[in-house]
Amino acid sequence: MPTEDTSAIAVRLDELLQDRGMTLTELSERIGLTLANLSILKTGKAKAIRFSTLEAICRELECQPGDLLEYREDSQ
Amino acid sequence: MFGTTIWIFRIANWLNWIGAVLFTLLLAALLLASEHFYPAITQAFEVRGQEAVRAVWTWLVSVCAIVVPAAICIHVIFTRLIALLRDAAIGQAFSEQNARRLKAVGWALLGVNILDLIFGQISVWASAASGEYFGWTFSLTGWFAVLLLFLLAKVFREGAAMREDLEGTV
């Protein structure tokens, strides 16, 4: 199975948090996800995201999934 | 449970090596002082005639010689199983390394099976040549176990890939 180190899918969690003036710790408490797991997502090291996680983030940050995830062609 | 099993395997492996050393000493004695063994063989196995005694002696030497490679195979089996159990005890059973360990156990068991076949052949020959019956029966169990271990190694590889995916899921 080939493993990809760089994904074309970028997670824009940092920007969203900055816009809303929220810290990663605060978000992790609100959505009930560990800080470690949320860091994995933020740094783009996650391999997959659960719908339940996506739902919780969108609910707390009042955004759409498209605001959180972005496809970048050049990073491949 | 894991701790106890690990200790049982450890002790079994020590016994394995103690046995191997004893058989090696016996092998050396059989080779260096064969003439001293002939009267003992005549008495113990109730065989008559130079050729029959010689056949029993050859059987003994072969058995001792087979024990050493068998001990190495058994050592591989026990040490890999101990390492696997240690990982399982901390919830890390499904890994690429454990898949490789299971494969190694499979190869080692294949080695033991082949040695058992050789032992069987020698026993059949020695029985015919000496008139004394050296018990050996062919068994498929070990061969099936080898197949099972190789399949299990594949399952572990799949498990490792799934685990990796799961760890990257948030």
gemmi code that builds the backbone of each chain (N, CA, C; Angstrom):
import gemmi

chains = {
    "A": [
        ("MET", (0.835, -1.199, 0.000), (0.000, 0.000, 0.000), (0.875, 1.257, 0.000)),
        ("PRO", (0.693, 2.165, -0.980), (1.527, 3.375, -0.991), (1.086, 4.352, 0.085)),
        ("THR", (2.057, 4.966, 0.687), (1.727, 5.944, 1.722), (2.090, 7.340, 1.235)),
        ("GLU", (1.175, 8.257, 1.434), (1.424, 9.631, 1.013), (1.735, 10.484, 2.223)),
        ("ASP", (2.884, 11.145, 2.146), (3.251, 11.995, 3.266), (2.586, 13.361, 3.150)),
        ("THR", (2.457, 13.807, 1.905), (1.845, 15.117, 1.711), (0.488, 14.938, 1.050)),
        ("SER", (-0.509, 15.523, 1.667), (-1.857, 15.429, 1.122), (-2.219, 16.744, 0.455)),
        ("ALA", (-3.042, 16.632, -0.590), (-3.489, 17.855, -1.279), (-4.625, 18.520, -0.519)),
        ("ILE", (-5.124, 17.811, 0.494), (-6.200, 18.374, 1.311), (-5.577, 19.141, 2.490)),
        ("ALA", (-5.841, 20.419, 2.533), (-5.309, 21.245, 3.624), (-6.405, 21.505, 4.652)),
        ("VAL", (-6.009, 21.474, 5.903), (-6.962, 21.757, 6.977), (-6.741, 23.188, 7.449)),
        ("ARG", (-7.794, 23.980, 7.364), (-7.644, 25.402, 7.685), (-8.147, 25.719, 9.094)),
        ("LEU", (-7.850, 24.815, 10.005), (-8.336, 24.973, 11.375), (-7.716, 26.194, 12.072)),
        ("ASP", (-6.424, 26.369, 11.795), (-5.697, 27.490, 12.408), (-6.350, 28.836, 12.096)),
        ("GLU", (-6.642, 29.033, 10.786), (-7.261, 30.287, 10.349), (-8.635, 30.477, 10.985)),
        ("LEU", (-9.426, 29.402, 10.987), (-10.787, 29.483, 11.556), (-10.743, 29.839, 13.036)),
        ("LEU", (-9.797, 29.220, 13.755), (-9.666, 29.498, 15.189), (-9.266, 30.950, 15.420)),
        ("GLN", (-8.340, 31.418, 14.571), (-7.857, 32.802, 14.697), (-8.993, 33.803, 14.466)),
        ("ASP", (-9.792, 33.527, 13.407), (-10.924, 34.396, 13.083), (-11.923, 34.486, 14.225)),
        ("ARG", (-12.107, 33.343, 14.902), (-13.118, 33.315, 15.971), (-12.520, 33.612, 17.352)),
        ("GLY", (-11.214, 33.817, 17.371), (-10.540, 34.125, 18.634), (-10.636, 32.998, 19.647)),
        ("MET", (-10.544, 31.768, 19.137), (-10.657, 30.596, 20.007), (-9.332, 29.835, 20.019)),
        ("THR", (-9.032, 29.258, 21.157), (-7.796, 28.460, 21.208), (-8.120, 26.994, 20.907)),
        ("LEU", (-7.071, 26.246, 20.599), (-7.228, 24.820, 20.271), (-7.737, 24.056, 21.498)),
        ("THR", (-7.228, 24.455, 22.666), (-7.648, 23.810, 23.921), (-9.137, 24.013, 24.163)),
        ("GLU", (-9.577, 25.252, 23.905), (-10.981, 25.588, 24.103), (-11.868, 24.734, 23.179)),
        ("LEU", (-11.452, 24.653, 21.939), (-12.223, 23.874, 20.958), (-12.266, 22.399, 21.358)),
        ("SER", (-11.121, 21.901, 21.811), (-11.061, 20.487, 22.188), (-12.008, 20.190, 23.344)),
        ("GLU", (-12.123, 21.145, 24.264), (-13.057, 20.978, 25.389), (-14.502, 21.020, 24.918)),
        ("ARG", (-14.779, 21.900, 23.976), (-16.153, 22.070, 23.484), (-16.640, 20.861, 22.684)),
        ("ILE", (-15.752, 20.293, 21.886), (-16.196, 19.179, 21.036), (-15.861, 17.814, 21.637)),
        ("GLY", (-15.195, 17.804, 22.780), (-14.905, 16.538, 23.463), (-13.886, 15.677, 22.751)),
        ("LEU", (-12.954, 16.315, 22.064), (-11.885, 15.580, 21.389), (-10.576, 15.895, 22.115)),
        ("THR", (-9.666, 14.941, 22.188), (-8.419, 15.214, 22.910), (-7.596, 16.252, 22.141)),
        ("LEU", (-6.805, 16.994, 22.907), (-5.971, 18.034, 22.308), (-4.975, 17.406, 21.320)),
        ("ALA", (-4.502, 16.221, 21.678), (-3.536, 15.523, 20.823), (-4.141, 15.226, 19.450)),
        ("ASN", (-5.375, 14.711, 19.457), (-6.049, 14.387, 18.200), (-6.347, 15.634, 17.370)),
        ("LEU", (-6.726, 16.680, 18.060), (-7.035, 17.929, 17.368), (-5.756, 18.534, 16.756)),
        ("SER", (-4.643, 18.346, 17.459), (-3.348, 18.822, 16.936), (-2.978, 18.067, 15.673)),
        ("ILE", (-3.255, 16.766, 15.674), (-2.987, 15.946, 14.484), (-3.753, 16.504, 13.286)),
        ("LEU", (-5.006, 16.876, 13.562), (-5.850, 17.425, 12.488), (-5.314, 18.780, 12.032)),
        ("LYS", (-4.935, 19.612, 12.996), (-4.483, 20.969, 12.699), (-3.196, 20.976, 11.870)),
        ("THR", (-2.292, 20.042, 12.215), (-0.999, 20.016, 11.527), (-1.047, 19.233, 10.218)),
        ("GLY", (-2.230, 18.761, 9.845), (-2.374, 18.060, 8.571), (-1.829, 16.656, 8.567)),
        ("LYS", (-1.658, 16.066, 9.756), (-1.114, 14.706, 9.822), (-2.211, 13.639, 9.869)),
        ("ALA", (-3.457, 14.097, 9.931), (-4.572, 13.139, 10.013), (-4.771, 12.413, 8.688)),
        ("LYS", (-5.131, 11.137, 8.783), (-5.375, 10.341, 7.575), (-6.850, 10.383, 7.176)),
        ("ALA", (-7.695, 10.553, 8.181), (-9.140, 10.591, 7.926), (-9.815, 11.406, 9.012)),
        ("ILE", (-10.991, 11.933, 8.665), (-11.768, 12.693, 9.654), (-13.177, 12.098, 9.745)),
        ("ARG", (-13.609, 11.859, 10.959), (-14.955, 11.305, 11.161), (-15.998, 12.389, 10.905)),
        ("PHE", (-17.163, 11.965, 10.395), (-18.263, 12.912, 10.201), (-18.644, 13.562, 11.529)),
        ("SER", (-18.580, 12.776, 12.612), (-18.957, 13.313, 13.921), (-18.006, 14.429, 14.356)),
        ("THR", (-16.706, 14.273, 14.024), (-15.714, 15.310, 14.352), (-15.971, 16.559, 13.524)),
        ("LEU", (-16.210, 16.323, 12.230), (-16.468, 17.427, 11.294), (-17.702, 18.208, 11.741)),
        ("GLU", (-18.716, 17.447, 12.111), (-19.981, 18.039, 12.561), (-19.761, 18.916, 13.802)),
        ("ALA", (-19.021, 18.375, 14.757), (-18.781, 19.104, 16.003), (-17.978, 20.376, 15.762)),
        ("ILE", (-16.967, 20.285, 14.908), (-16.134, 21.464, 14.614), (-16.984, 22.535, 13.925)),
        ("CYS", (-17.756, 22.106, 12.930), (-18.609, 23.042, 12.190), (-19.625, 23.703, 13.120)),
        ("ARG", (-20.136, 22.922, 14.067), (-21.127, 23.442, 15.012), (-20.494, 24.510, 15.905)),
        ("GLU", (-19.329, 24.185, 16.443), (-18.691, 25.116, 17.388), (-18.082, 26.335, 16.712)),
        ("LEU", (-17.578, 26.151, 15.490), (-16.930, 27.274, 14.799), (-17.903, 27.996, 13.857)),
        ("GLU", (-19.133, 27.473, 13.833), (-20.184, 28.028, 12.956), (-19.680, 28.205, 11.537)),
        ("CYS", (-19.254, 27.101, 10.971), (-18.729, 27.139, 9.611), (-19.225, 25.940, 8.806)),
        ("GLN", (-18.879, 25.910, 7.545), (-19.218, 24.785, 6.673), (-17.986, 23.889, 6.523)),
        ("PRO", (-18.187, 22.595, 6.206), (-17.020, 21.706, 6.008), (-16.032, 22.280, 4.994)),
        ("GLY", (-16.589, 22.991, 3.979), (-15.727, 23.588, 2.949), (-14.837, 24.689, 3.496)),
        ("ASP", (-15.254, 25.284, 4.595), (-14.424, 26.327, 5.216), (-13.221, 25.707, 5.921)),
        ("LEU", (-13.408, 24.481, 6.379), (-12.358, 23.791, 7.145), (-11.367, 23.068, 6.229)),
        ("LEU", (-11.914, 22.447, 5.183), (-11.049, 21.666, 4.278), (-10.898, 22.366, 2.937)),
        ("GLU", (-9.667, 22.271, 2.434), (-9.410, 22.944, 1.152), (-8.533, 22.025, 0.275)),
        ("TYR", (-8.850, 21.979, -0.999), (-8.034, 21.163, -1.906), (-7.002, 22.059, -2.575)),
        ("ARG", (-5.711, 21.708, -2.384), (-4.631, 22.499, -2.995), (-3.881, 21.628, -3.982)),
        ("GLU", (-3.988, 21.964, -5.252), (-3.387, 21.145, -6.296), (-1.862, 21.147, -6.274)),
        ("ASP", (-1.312, 22.300, -5.952), (0.155, 22.471, -6.032), (0.936, 21.670, -4.998)),
        ("SER", (0.298, 21.273, -3.915), (1.054, 20.605, -2.839), (1.341, 19.124, -3.141)),
        ("GLN", (0.880, 18.611, -4.302), (1.114, 17.200, -4.618), (2.441, 16.948, -5.287)),
    ],
    "B": [
        ("MET", (-2.306, -12.863, 32.682), (-2.317, -14.017, 31.791), (-1.112, -13.994, 30.837)),
        ("PHE", (-0.845, -12.798, 30.273), (0.293, -12.680, 29.359), (1.598, -12.956, 30.102)),
        ("GLY", (1.685, -12.388, 31.328), (2.904, -12.544, 32.127), (3.211, -14.006, 32.399)),
        ("THR", (2.199, -14.761, 32.791), (2.395, -16.182, 33.098), (2.841, -16.948, 31.844)),
        ("THR", (2.140, -16.664, 30.728), (2.477, -17.370, 29.484), (3.912, -17.061, 29.059)),
        ("ILE", (4.303, -15.787, 29.204), (5.664, -15.394, 28.836), (6.676, -16.197, 29.665)),
        ("TRP", (6.377, -16.335, 30.971), (7.300, -17.081, 31.828), (7.348, -18.567, 31.471)),
        ("ILE", (6.184, -19.127, 31.132), (6.138, -20.545, 30.721), (7.006, -20.736, 29.461)),
        ("PHE", (6.867, -19.820, 28.511), (7.652, -19.913, 27.276), (9.148, -19.761, 27.556)),
        ("ARG", (9.461, -18.833, 28.479), (10.869, -18.605, 28.834), (11.489, -19.877, 29.427)),
        ("ILE", (10.750, -20.457, 30.382), (11.248, -21.680, 31.031), (11.360, -22.806, 29.997)),
        ("ALA", (10.356, -22.894, 29.134), (10.371, -23.929, 28.084), (11.595, -23.756, 27.184)),
        ("ASN", (11.940, -22.505, 26.897), (13.109, -22.261, 26.043), (14.416, -22.628, 26.749)),
        ("TRP", (14.460, -22.353, 28.059), (15.662, -22.764, 28.820), (15.796, -24.285, 28.786)),
        ("LEU", (14.666, -24.972, 29.023), (14.686, -26.444, 28.986), (15.112, -26.934, 27.603)),
        ("ASN", (14.649, -26.203, 26.590), (15.012, -26.525, 25.209), (16.534, -26.514, 25.035)),
        ("TRP", (17.173, -25.462, 25.575), (18.623, -25.342, 25.415), (19.382, -26.320, 26.311)),
        ("ILE", (18.819, -26.564, 27.517), (19.456, -27.562, 28.396), (19.436, -28.921, 27.688)),
        ("GLY", (18.297, -29.254, 27.107), (18.166, -30.496, 26.346), (19.156, -30.556, 25.194)),
        ("ALA", (19.276, -29.427, 24.484), (20.176, -29.370, 23.337), (21.625, -29.621, 23.766)),
        ("VAL", (22.008, -29.014, 24.894), (23.384, -29.191, 25.400), (23.614, -30.658, 25.785)),
        ("LEU", (22.643, -31.245, 26.488), (22.773, -32.647, 26.911), (22.887, -33.579, 25.704)),
        ("PHE", (22.066, -33.326, 24.698), (22.113, -34.162, 23.495), (23.426, -33.965, 22.734)),
        ("THR", (23.961, -32.743, 22.767), (25.240, -32.480, 22.114), (26.359, -33.248, 22.827)),
        ("LEU", (26.289, -33.254, 24.162), (27.289, -34.010, 24.939), (27.191, -35.507, 24.623)),
        ("LEU", (25.948, -35.984, 24.535), (25.735, -37.396, 24.203), (26.268, -37.703, 22.810)),
        ("LEU", (26.039, -36.750, 21.883), (26.525, -36.920, 20.511), (28.053, -37.035, 20.497)),
        ("ALA", (28.700, -36.133, 21.254), (30.158, -36.155, 21.329), (30.641, -37.492, 21.891)),
        ("ALA", (29.967, -37.963, 22.952), (30.344, -39.233, 23.578), (30.146, -40.392, 22.599)),
        ("LEU", (29.024, -40.356, 21.876), (28.716, -41.428, 20.908), (29.758, -41.494, 19.795)),
        ("LEU", (30.215, -40.305, 19.380), (31.180, -40.254, 18.276), (32.593, -40.581, 18.747)),
        ("LEU", (32.950, -40.081, 19.945), (34.322, -40.244, 20.419), (34.582, -41.633, 21.018)),
        ("ALA", (33.544, -42.217, 21.621), (33.751, -43.504, 22.294), (32.672, -44.511, 21.896)),
        ("SER", (32.492, -44.650, 20.589), (31.405, -45.503, 20.101), (31.498, -46.943, 20.610)),
        ("GLU", (32.739, -47.464, 20.718), (32.898, -48.882, 21.119), (32.379, -49.150, 22.533)),
        ("HIS", (32.395, -48.088, 23.376), (31.881, -48.245, 24.741), (30.361, -48.360, 24.756)),
        ("PHE", (29.732, -47.837, 23.734), (28.274, -47.824, 23.704), (27.687, -49.128, 23.177)),
        ("TYR", (28.470, -49.842, 22.381), (27.932, -51.063, 21.754), (27.388, -52.080, 22.772)),
        ("PRO", (28.133, -52.398, 23.857), (27.563, -53.342, 24.831), (26.279, -52.814, 25.474)),
        ("ALA", (26.281, -51.512, 25.767), (25.093, -50.903, 26.381), (23.890, -50.984, 25.448)),
        ("ILE", (24.157, -50.741, 24.152), (23.075, -50.807, 23.153), (22.525, -52.234, 23.084)),
        ("THR", (23.422, -53.209, 23.088), (22.999, -54.617, 23.025), (22.085, -54.944, 24.203)),
        ("GLN", (22.458, -54.415, 25.369), (21.654, -54.681, 26.567), (20.327, -53.931, 26.564)),
        ("ALA", (20.403, -52.634, 26.275), (19.213, -51.792, 26.393), (18.161, -52.087, 25.325)),
        ("PHE", (18.609, -52.343, 24.116), (17.642, -52.520, 23.027), (17.398, -53.980, 22.655)),
        ("GLU", (18.124, -54.874, 23.307), (17.980, -56.314, 23.036), (18.125, -56.627, 21.546)),
        ("VAL", (19.123, -56.009, 20.940), (19.381, -56.310, 19.530), (20.632, -57.191, 19.427)),
        ("ARG", (20.630, -58.071, 18.443), (21.759, -58.982, 18.246), (22.430, -58.709, 16.908)),
        ("GLY", (23.708, -58.907, 16.860), (24.435, -58.770, 15.595), (25.049, -57.396, 15.443)),
        ("GLN", (26.231, -57.389, 14.854), (27.005, -56.157, 14.682), (26.236, -55.096, 13.897)),
        ("GLU", (25.548, -55.554, 12.846), (24.852, -54.612, 11.968), (23.681, -53.935, 12.685)),
        ("ALA", (22.952, -54.746, 13.469), (21.800, -54.219, 14.207), (22.258, -53.203, 15.244)),
        ("VAL", (23.331, -53.524, 15.946), (23.872, -52.609, 16.963), (24.329, -51.308, 16.300)),
        ("ARG", (24.959, -51.461, 15.145), (25.448, -50.318, 14.385), (24.266, -49.414, 13.954)),
        ("ALA", (23.178, -50.057, 13.578), (21.976, -49.312, 13.156), (21.401, -48.507, 14.325)),
        ("VAL", (21.363, -49.127, 15.502), (20.853, -48.425, 16.691), (21.773, -47.253, 17.019)),
        ("TRP", (23.086, -47.489, 16.914), (24.068, -46.431, 17.194), (23.870, -45.258, 16.211)),
        ("THR", (23.705, -45.584, 14.941), (23.490, -44.546, 13.922), (22.206, -43.765, 14.212)),
        ("TRP", (21.179, -44.502, 14.650), (19.919, -43.838, 14.990), (20.125, -42.847, 16.136)),
        ("LEU", (20.858, -43.296, 17.157), (21.128, -42.432, 18.319), (21.902, -41.184, 17.902)),
        ("VAL", (22.933, -41.390, 17.064), (23.754, -40.263, 16.596), (22.895, -39.288, 15.801)),
        ("SER", (22.042, -39.833, 14.920), (21.182, -38.981, 14.090), (20.220, -38.171, 14.939)),
        ("VAL", (19.629, -38.820, 15.927), (18.680, -38.126, 16.805), (19.382, -36.967, 17.515)),
        ("CYS", (20.582, -37.249, 18.033), (21.345, -36.200, 18.733), (21.696, -35.060, 17.788)),
        ("ALA", (22.037, -35.411, 16.540), (22.421, -34.386, 15.571), (21.221, -33.544, 15.154)),
        ("ILE", (20.046, -34.151, 15.128), (18.827, -33.427, 14.741), (18.393, -32.455, 15.834)),
        ("VAL", (18.693, -32.807, 17.071), (18.226, -31.996, 18.212), (18.755, -30.556, 18.149)),
        ("VAL", (20.017, -30.376, 17.714), (20.597, -29.023, 17.715), (19.864, -28.076, 16.749)),
        ("PRO", (19.716, -28.426, 15.442), (18.942, -27.515, 14.584), (17.493, -27.354, 15.052)),
        ("ALA", (16.933, -28.433, 15.622), (15.559, -28.333, 16.146), (15.498, -27.324, 17.295)),
        ("ALA", (16.538, -27.349, 18.154), (16.583, -26.420, 19.291), (16.653, -24.974, 18.804)),
        ("ILE", (17.390, -24.750, 17.703), (17.487, -23.398, 17.145), (16.105, -22.947, 16.647)),
        ("CYS", (15.413, -23.846, 15.936), (14.061, -23.531, 15.444), (13.122, -23.231, 16.613)),
        ("ILE", (13.197, -24.068, 17.641), (12.314, -23.900, 18.810), (12.643, -22.592, 19.532)),
        ("HIS", (13.940, -22.256, 19.560), (14.359, -20.977, 20.162), (13.710, -19.805, 19.415)),
        ("VAL", (13.736, -19.882, 18.083), (13.115, -18.825, 17.263), (11.626, -18.726, 17.596)),
        ("ILE", (10.961, -19.882, 17.686), (9.519, -19.902, 17.982), (9.231, -19.246, 19.335)),
        ("PHE", (9.943, -19.675, 20.356), (9.669, -19.151, 21.701), (9.998, -17.664, 21.825)),
        ("THR", (11.158, -17.259, 21.311), (11.549, -15.849, 21.479), (10.595, -14.921, 20.729)),
        ("ARG", (10.189, -15.330, 19.523), (9.265, -14.484, 18.752), (7.897, -14.421, 19.430)),
        ("LEU", (7.454, -15.562, 19.959), (6.156, -15.585, 20.640), (6.195, -14.724, 21.901)),
        ("ILE", (7.308, -14.769, 22.623), (7.450, -13.948, 23.834), (7.367, -12.460, 23.465)),
        ("ALA", (8.094, -12.078, 22.398), (8.089, -10.678, 21.957), (6.678, -10.254, 21.546)),
        ("LEU", (5.987, -11.170, 20.856), (4.624, -10.874, 20.405), (3.679, -10.695, 21.599)),
        ("LEU", (3.818, -11.580, 22.575), (2.959, -11.501, 23.760), (3.220, -10.220, 24.545)),
        ("ARG", (4.497, -9.804, 24.593), (4.846, -8.557, 25.284), (4.134, -7.377, 24.635)),
        ("ASP", (4.124, -7.364, 23.301), (3.422, -6.300, 22.578), (1.923, -6.381, 22.824)),
        ("ALA", (1.404, -7.607, 22.826), (-0.039, -7.801, 23.032), (-0.458, -7.314, 24.411)),
        ("ALA", (0.432, -7.510, 25.382), (0.122, -7.115, 26.764), (-0.076, -5.598, 26.889)),
        ("ILE", (0.605, -4.834, 26.023), (0.440, -3.371, 26.093), (-0.481, -2.872, 24.965)),
        ("GLY", (-1.230, -3.815, 24.382), (-2.218, -3.443, 23.368), (-1.636, -3.070, 22.022)),
        ("GLN", (-0.452, -3.600, 21.729), (0.201, -3.264, 20.455), (0.422, -4.518, 19.593)),
        ("ALA", (-0.519, -5.442, 19.665), (-0.333, -6.722, 18.955), (-0.280, -6.550, 17.435)),
        ("PHE", (-1.165, -5.698, 16.919), (-1.228, -5.568, 15.461), (-0.201, -4.577, 14.950)),
        ("SER", (0.961, -5.105, 14.578), (1.991, -4.254, 13.993), (2.716, -5.050, 12.915)),
        ("GLU", (3.376, -4.302, 12.053), (4.128, -4.927, 10.958), (5.190, -5.875, 11.521)),
        ("GLN", (5.794, -5.465, 12.635), (6.847, -6.264, 13.257), (6.300, -7.613, 13.759)),
        ("ASN", (5.100, -7.580, 14.347), (4.516, -8.825, 14.839), (4.098, -9.738, 13.693)),
        ("ALA", (3.730, -9.153, 12.563), (3.423, -9.959, 11.374), (4.691, -10.695, 10.941)),
        ("ARG", (5.814, -9.970, 10.985), (7.108, -10.593, 10.617), (7.476, -11.680, 11.621)),
        ("ARG", (7.183, -11.424, 12.909), (7.486, -12.421, 13.944), (6.698, -13.702, 13.707)),
        ("LEU", (5.418, -13.558, 13.379), (4.585, -14.738, 13.135), (5.100, -15.517, 11.938)),
        ("LYS", (5.562, -14.780, 10.938), (6.119, -15.422, 9.749), (7.373, -16.217, 10.124)),
        ("ALA", (8.196, -15.607, 10.974), (9.413, -16.286, 11.439), (9.060, -17.561, 12.199)),
        ("VAL", (8.013, -17.482, 13.035), (7.553, -18.661, 13.777), (7.099, -19.740, 12.785)),
        ("GLY", (6.406, -19.302, 11.731), (5.949, -20.226, 10.693), (7.112, -20.947, 10.031)),
        ("TRP", (8.144, -20.183, 9.649), (9.331, -20.784, 9.013), (10.038, -21.747, 9.969)),
        ("ALA", (10.143, -21.334, 11.236), (10.811, -22.181, 12.229), (10.046, -23.484, 12.432)),
        ("LEU", (8.717, -23.376, 12.449), (7.897, -24.583, 12.615), (8.011, -25.482, 11.383)),
        ("LEU", (8.150, -24.844, 10.218), (8.374, -25.629, 8.999), (9.679, -26.406, 9.136)),
        ("GLY", (10.697, -25.732, 9.684), (11.981, -26.386, 9.939), (11.826, -27.585, 10.863)),
        ("VAL", (11.065, -27.403, 11.929), (10.828, -28.494, 12.885), (10.130, -29.664, 12.183)),
        ("ASN", (9.155, -29.347, 11.337), (8.422, -30.395, 10.614), (9.333, -31.176, 9.679)),
        ("ILE", (10.219, -30.448, 8.989), (11.147, -31.114, 8.069), (12.101, -32.017, 8.864)),
        ("LEU", (12.581, -31.490, 9.999), (13.463, -32.293, 10.857), (12.736, -33.538, 11.367)),
        ("ASP", (11.438, -33.373, 11.649), (10.630, -34.512, 12.110), (10.525, -35.566, 11.005)),
        ("LEU", (10.392, -35.101, 9.766), (10.332, -36.037, 8.630), (11.650, -36.800, 8.504)),
        ("ILE", (12.754, -36.069, 8.647), (14.084, -36.702, 8.566), (14.219, -37.736, 9.686)),
        ("PHE", (13.810, -37.320, 10.892), (13.839, -38.225, 12.045), (13.008, -39.475, 11.753)),
        ("GLY", (11.840, -39.274, 11.129), (10.959, -40.391, 10.785), (11.627, -41.362, 9.819)),
        ("GLN", (12.269, -40.779, 8.809), (12.946, -41.614, 7.810), (14.041, -42.456, 8.460)),
        ("ILE", (14.821, -41.814, 9.314), (15.913, -42.511, 10.004), (15.341, -43.598, 10.913)),
        ("SER", (14.231, -43.298, 11.578), (13.608, -44.271, 12.482), (13.102, -45.489, 11.717)),
        ("VAL", (12.474, -45.228, 10.577), (11.954, -46.326, 9.750), (13.112, -47.215, 9.291)),
        ("TRP", (14.174, -46.555, 8.833), (15.342, -47.300, 8.356), (15.977, -48.102, 9.500)),
        ("ALA", (16.154, -47.427, 10.659), (16.802, -48.091, 11.804), (15.949, -49.240, 12.339)),
        ("SER", (14.629, -49.076, 12.305), (13.741, -50.142, 12.755), (13.920, -51.377, 11.891)),
        ("ALA", (13.983, -51.129, 10.570), (14.130, -52.243, 9.631), (15.496, -52.913, 9.785)),
        ("ALA", (16.516, -52.085, 10.008), (17.874, -52.623, 10.061), (18.191, -53.338, 11.384)),
        ("SER", (17.526, -52.911, 12.455), (17.886, -53.481, 13.760), (16.857, -54.461, 14.321)),
        ("GLY", (15.638, -54.388, 13.816), (14.601, -55.255, 14.359), (13.940, -54.670, 15.592)),
        ("GLU", (14.497, -53.552, 16.084), (13.916, -52.844, 17.233), (13.008, -51.749, 16.678)),
        ("TYR", (11.814, -51.578, 17.243), (10.881, -50.590, 16.699), (11.123, -49.209, 17.300)),
        ("PHE", (11.474, -48.273, 16.441), (11.626, -46.875, 16.874), (10.375, -46.124, 16.439)),
        ("GLY", (9.530, -45.868, 17.386), (8.219, -45.294, 17.082), (8.269, -43.941, 16.414)),
        ("TRP", (7.545, -43.811, 15.331), (7.349, -42.524, 14.667), (6.116, -42.626, 13.787)),
        ("THR", (5.256, -41.648, 13.865), (4.094, -41.620, 12.977), (4.002, -40.254, 12.326)),
        ("PHE", (3.616, -40.281, 11.066), (3.475, -39.027, 10.332), (2.245, -38.282, 10.843)),
        ("SER", (2.412, -36.988, 11.030), (1.278, -36.192, 11.500), (1.127, -34.933, 10.648)),
        ("LEU", (-0.095, -34.628, 10.284), (-0.353, -33.445, 9.456), (-0.522, -32.174, 10.296)),
        ("THR", (-0.725, -32.363, 11.587), (-1.022, -31.226, 12.472), (0.011, -30.099, 12.341)),
        ("GLY", (1.273, -30.472, 12.398), (2.345, -29.484, 12.323), (2.337, -28.718, 11.008)),
        ("TRP", (2.054, -29.430, 9.917), (2.036, -28.795, 8.590), (0.881, -27.819, 8.479)),
        ("PHE", (-0.260, -28.200, 9.061), (-1.409, -27.292, 9.070), (-1.096, -26.064, 9.917)),
        ("ALA", (-0.380, -26.284, 11.009), (-0.018, -25.168, 11.901), (0.857, -24.160, 11.148)),
        ("VAL", (1.767, -24.661, 10.301), (2.639, -23.779, 9.504), (1.783, -22.900, 8.598)),
        ("LEU", (0.838, -23.549, 7.904), (-0.062, -22.836, 6.998), (-0.851, -21.773, 7.757)),
        ("LEU", (-1.341, -22.185, 8.909), (-2.143, -21.300, 9.752), (-1.318, -20.081, 10.195)),
        ("LEU", (-0.043, -20.325, 10.539), (0.824, -19.234, 10.998), (1.090, -18.225, 9.880)),
        ("PHE", (1.312, -18.739, 8.663), (1.544, -17.827, 7.535), (0.291, -16.997, 7.246)),
        ("LEU", (-0.876, -17.656, 7.357), (-2.139, -16.931, 7.155), (-2.339, -15.896, 8.255)),
        ("LEU", (-2.021, -16.291, 9.473), (-2.165, -15.401, 10.621), (-1.242, -14.180, 10.467)),
        ("ALA", (-0.053, -14.412, 9.900), (0.885, -13.307, 9.659), (0.260, -12.306, 8.692)),
        ("LYS", (-0.436, -12.823, 7.677), (-1.129, -11.953, 6.712), (-2.234, -11.163, 7.407)),
        ("VAL", (-2.980, -11.851, 8.272), (-4.055, -11.200, 9.024), (-3.483, -10.079, 9.893)),
        ("PHE", (-2.344, -10.351, 10.515), (-1.701, -9.342, 11.360), (-1.252, -8.137, 10.525)),
        ("ARG", (-0.785, -8.416, 9.299), (-0.353, -7.322, 8.428), (-1.545, -6.429, 8.101)),
        ("GLU", (-2.690, -7.092, 7.803), (-3.930, -6.342, 7.534), (-4.327, -5.535, 8.767)),
        ("GLY", (-4.235, -6.180, 9.917), (-4.579, -5.536, 11.184), (-3.707, -4.321, 11.442)),
        ("ALA", (-2.415, -4.456, 11.111), (-1.471, -3.354, 11.320), (-1.843, -2.161, 10.452)),
        ("ALA", (-2.227, -2.453, 9.190), (-2.616, -1.379, 8.269), (-3.885, -0.683, 8.770)),
        ("MET", (-4.845, -1.498, 9.268), (-6.097, -0.936, 9.787), (-5.846, -0.081, 11.016)),
        ("ARG", (-4.957, -0.576, 11.851), (-4.637, 0.143, 13.079), (-3.997, 1.496, 12.761)),
        ("GLU", (-3.119, 1.467, 11.751), (-2.440, 2.695, 11.342), (-3.452, 3.724, 10.837)),
        ("ASP", (-4.411, 3.221, 10.049), (-5.469, 4.093, 9.538), (-6.294, 4.677, 10.680)),
        ("LEU", (-6.597, 3.808, 11.627), (-7.437, 4.217, 12.758), (-6.725, 5.268, 13.615)),
        ("GLU", (-5.399, 5.081, 13.748), (-4.635, 6.029, 14.550), (-4.578, 7.404, 13.899)),
        ("GLY", (-4.718, 7.423, 12.576), (-4.671, 8.701, 11.860), (-6.045, 9.316, 11.688)),
        ("THR", (-7.058, 8.658, 12.252), (-8.424, 9.166, 12.141), (-8.780, 10.001, 13.367)),
        ("VAL", (-9.279, 11.201, 13.085), (-9.657, 12.060, 14.217), (-11.159, 12.309, 14.224)),
    ],
}
model = gemmi.Model(1)
for chain_id, residues in chains.items():
    chain = gemmi.Chain(chain_id)
    for i, (resn, *xyz) in enumerate(residues, 1):
        res = gemmi.Residue()
        res.name, res.seqid = resn, gemmi.SeqId(i, " ")
        for name, pos in zip(("N", "CA", "C"), xyz):
            atom = gemmi.Atom()
            atom.name, atom.element = name, gemmi.Element(name[0])
            atom.pos, atom.b_iso = gemmi.Position(*pos), 0.0
            res.add_atom(atom)
        chain.add_residue(res)
    model.add_chain(chain)
structure = gemmi.Structure()
structure.add_model(model)
structure.setup_entities()
